[in-house]
Amino acid sequence: QLENEDADGVLPSIEFLKAFNQEGKQLAKGHVGVVGGGNSAVDAARNALRQDAVDKVTILYRRTRGEMPAFEEEIEAAIQEGIDIKLLTTPVKVNVQDGRLTSLECVQNKVGKMDDSGRRRPVEIPNSNFTIDLDTLIVAISEQPDVNSISPDAEGGLEITKWNTIQVDENTLSSNRSGVFAGGDVVTGPNTVIAAIAAGKRVANMIDRYILGEELRQVEKPRLPNKYIEPCSVTEEEMSALERIDLPRVPVNRRSKSFIEVERAMSEADAEHEALRCLRCDLEFTKKMPVEINIQQPEASVTAGIQND
């Protein structure tokens, strides 16, 4: 929690993005600062850059570039579009005048020892304070589920973790309260949409089992293919020819102030090229249980199974 974070001109990233995507509101203006290094921060920064009243966007992240949790391609796209990223920088105070943001006070960090997350801890450099003049500040850190309506002290209340998420059994997604299941961000914290959808399907299956009186915890059985095709051997030259296609993008001068789709569709030839870069996902588990696999040699030539990146 930053000092004066409730000042006018300071916006949570999720609310900022929701205002634009659901209501078409452009809330950013002037020099925009974005605090954070995750996908939400980069998404907010790229969105802000495209808004009519915005002149400049700066991302402030307390660790190094290599430790930013955002997707690398998103970070690279933001840099290409002219977004400035100040690393090893920690905001400490929102400066205000008449209740509105005027600037952000920050400190410079240096890299310290490893912390519990396996990353080097950012350590504040004494007397390194500096100020950035801002018109809008978007905060994309400390995002957590809203569990204010859930009282852990009330009778039958749900157990809440120290991360302010609902405590569930990781296998059954059941809470400490009988008949109550949970999944998605309220369990994992901020995550992807597809992870929430997957959790929803798992929860629906568990609720169905619960209603029918069936055992919730199920023994997972591997699904093995009934055929095993030996991967072809390839030369180094053939492997280099199967490198990943770099998706075509709209030129920076056309996209940085436009909400047009940045990534273009692959050509038919590129799509065929990518299809040939088969992951051969079956190799890992078929090697473990070769007795149960009916190994058949291919009747015709088979595309090489190249491990892609």
Buried (B, 14 or more C-beta within 10 A) or exposed (E): EBEBBEBEBBBBBBEBBEBBEEEEEBBBBEBBBBBBBBBBBBBBBBBBBBBEEBEBBBBBBBBBEEBBBBEEEBBEBBBBBEBEBBBBBBBEBBBBEEEEBBBBBBBBBEEEEEEEEEBBBBEBEEEBEEEBEBBBBBBBBEBEBEBEEBEEEEEEEBEBEEEBBBBBEEEBBBBBEEEBBBBBBBBBBBEEEEEBEBBEEBBEBBBEBBEEEEEBEEEEEEEBEEEBBEBEEBEEEEEEEBEEBEEEBBEEEEBBEEEEEBEEEBEEEBEEBBEEBBEBEBBEEBEEEEEEBEEEEEEEEBBBBBEEE
